[in-house]
């Protein structure tokens, strides 16, 4: 199977339940970062703002994941993320127990702040 060339292609190839979960996640991320652009990176959907990646997300056989690629996110939201963290920062959730929208917005806002601080350096 060919790698997706757009977020729409990626989502269209998914079964209904993960597609719906990721569409909701996508909408929440967009609300938190309305100026961000979408792209495919590492074969999965991602959001970028001012040339820097904010988050990636993907569907797998038995779960979905949000990848903030940031230790700061884990430090800032560790207790809230505890039920979802897997490995070195992967945030896992299932289609029947999605990430709370408020938590997703906090993660994105933290990444925006983190990237802004890196840009100011």
C-alpha positions as CSV (number, residue, x, y, z in Angstrom):
1,X,0.0,0.0,0.0
2,X,1.3,3.5,-0.9
3,X,2.1,6.0,1.8
4,X,-0.6,8.7,2.2
5,X,0.2,12.0,0.5
6,X,-2.4,14.0,2.5
7,X,-4.2,13.9,5.8
8,X,-7.5,13.2,3.9
9,X,-5.9,10.2,2.2
10,X,-4.7,8.9,5.5
11,X,-8.1,9.3,7.2
12,X,-10.0,7.9,4.3
13,X,-8.0,4.6,4.5
14,X,-9.0,4.0,8.1
15,X,-12.0,2.0,9.4
16,X,-14.9,4.1,10.7
17,X,-14.2,4.0,14.5
18,X,-10.5,5.1,14.3
19,X,-11.3,7.6,11.6
20,X,-14.1,9.2,13.7
21,X,-11.7,9.3,16.7
22,X,-8.9,11.0,14.7
23,X,-11.3,13.4,13.0
24,X,-12.4,14.6,16.5
25,X,-8.8,14.8,17.6
26,X,-8.0,16.8,14.4
27,X,-10.8,19.2,15.0
28,X,-9.7,19.8,18.6
29,X,-6.1,20.4,17.6
30,X,-7.3,22.9,14.9
31,X,-9.4,24.7,17.5
32,X,-6.3,25.0,19.8
33,X,-4.0,26.1,16.9
34,X,-6.1,27.6,14.2
35,X,-3.0,29.0,12.4
36,X,-1.3,25.6,12.2
37,X,-1.0,23.7,8.9
38,X,-1.4,20.0,8.3
39,X,1.0,17.7,6.6
40,X,2.1,14.1,6.5
41,X,5.3,13.4,8.3
42,X,6.7,10.0,9.2
43,X,3.7,8.5,7.3
44,X,1.1,10.1,9.7
45,X,-0.8,13.3,10.0
46,X,0.9,16.2,11.7
47,X,0.4,19.8,12.6
48,X,3.1,22.5,12.1
49,X,3.1,26.1,13.2
50,X,5.6,28.7,12.0
51,X,7.8,25.9,10.5
52,X,7.9,23.8,13.7
53,X,6.0,20.6,14.4
54,X,3.4,20.7,17.2
55,X,2.0,17.1,17.2
56,X,1.6,14.0,15.2
57,X,-1.3,11.5,15.4
58,X,-2.1,8.1,14.1
59,X,-4.3,5.0,14.2
60,X,-3.1,1.5,14.9
61,X,-4.7,-1.9,15.1
62,X,-6.0,-1.6,18.7
63,X,-5.5,2.0,19.6
64,X,-4.8,5.6,18.5
65,X,-1.9,7.7,19.5
66,X,-1.0,11.4,19.8
67,X,2.7,12.2,19.6
68,X,3.7,15.6,21.1
69,X,7.5,14.8,20.9
70,X,8.1,16.8,24.0
71,X,9.3,16.1,27.5
72,X,7.8,19.4,28.5
73,X,4.3,18.2,27.8
74,X,4.8,15.2,30.1
75,X,6.2,17.4,32.8
76,X,3.4,20.0,32.5
77,X,0.5,17.5,32.3
78,X,2.0,14.4,33.8
79,X,-0.9,13.6,36.2
80,X,-3.6,14.1,33.6
81,X,-1.6,12.1,31.1
82,X,-0.7,9.2,33.4
83,X,-3.5,6.9,32.2
84,X,-2.6,7.5,28.5
85,X,1.2,7.6,28.4
86,X,3.0,4.6,26.9
87,X,6.7,4.4,26.4
88,X,8.8,7.6,26.1
89,X,6.0,10.0,25.5
90,X,3.4,8.3,23.3
91,X,-0.1,9.2,24.3
92,X,-2.3,6.2,23.6
93,X,-6.1,6.1,23.7
94,X,-8.8,3.9,22.3
95,X,-11.8,4.8,20.1
96,X,-14.2,4.1,23.0
97,X,-12.1,6.1,25.5
98,X,-10.8,9.1,23.5
99,X,-8.5,11.8,25.0
100,X,-10.5,14.6,26.6
101,X,-10.7,17.6,24.4
102,X,-9.6,19.9,27.2
103,X,-6.4,17.8,27.7
104,X,-5.7,17.9,24.0
105,X,-6.0,21.6,23.9
106,X,-3.6,21.9,26.9
107,X,-1.1,19.7,25.1
108,X,-1.2,21.8,22.0
109,X,-1.0,25.1,23.9
110,X,2.1,23.7,25.7
111,X,3.7,22.8,22.4
112,X,2.9,26.2,21.0
113,X,4.6,27.8,24.0
114,X,7.5,25.5,23.8
115,X,8.1,26.2,20.1
116,X,7.8,29.9,20.7
117,X,10.5,29.8,23.4
118,X,12.8,27.9,21.0
119,X,12.2,30.5,18.3
120,X,13.1,33.3,20.7
121,X,16.5,31.8,21.5
